[in-house]
Amino acid sequence: MSVMTGRVPRAFLLPVVLGLGALSLASASAEPAPAQRAEPEPVAAAAAGLPFGFYVGDEQQPTTSRVAKLGSDITFPQGRFDGSLLGLSGKVPITGKLAIPSTSSYFVSFRFMPATGTVELIPDGDATGTVEVKTGKTTNCKEVGTALCGDSDVTSKVFIKLSNVKVDGKVLDVGPNCRTAQSVAVNIKALMPLGFPAPSVKATSTFATPGFTGCGVREDLSPLLTGLVSGPGNTLVTNLKLRCVGSGPPPNGCGA
């Protein structure tokens, strides 16, 4: 997502994205109440949530971010999104955890200066949102070919960290704390399969990259990176592939 440029670095912008989330709610039990007092309603087993997991990116469409200011793409290795959703009918909350490996990228800054660096995505809390659960082949689920699916509206937030920067083969010391000052918010809306067999689903998002902070040891490089990379109009595209659903055993269940 971003990298360095010219005599300077080119930030790596990454949304990234992505995805989908789920909500884990703990079950509760109440002590027996006196005969005269009404006992509290027991928490349904479903309150524990329906676990699921997705691969983020596949061979057909790896997770790719387009940096608008640089006119360049960055591709990330396959990641995972694991979470759970509460309920199997109507609009339900979800939350989950996104894990995408760091990646090394290469750019030609100013159209002639090669620059490389490592981009790491650091989650800023869990992804959160909602899923409107749908069932049956006569509903929108026919678009993904499963009996259970959901219209997702999920936002993931990540800090973009830059390290191991080299410009024209020479080390550019950005220090150990070079990252966006605020987390990048990436919103994903997609119809997701929640049953097998499940096809990959393409998801896209447009996002803004915040300014950078903490970049540079001998001098402050944060303003430079901010000017080169930060701004609106960046895009993220990836394929989401259902990995598991439910608490059963693998390979299609998310249980241990």
GIVENRA-V622023 format. One record per helix or strand of 3 or more residues. SS is the DSSP state (helix for helix, strand for strand). FROM is the first residue (numbers start at 1). LEN is the number of residues. If there is no record, write none. Layout:
SS|FROM|LEN + SS|FROM|LEN
This chain:
helix|45|4 + strand|50|7 + strand|64|4 + strand|72|4 + strand|79|7 + strand|90|10 + strand|103|7 + strand|113|11 + strand|127|9 + helix|140|4 + strand|148|20 + strand|184|10 + strand|201|9 + helix|222|8 + strand|231|15
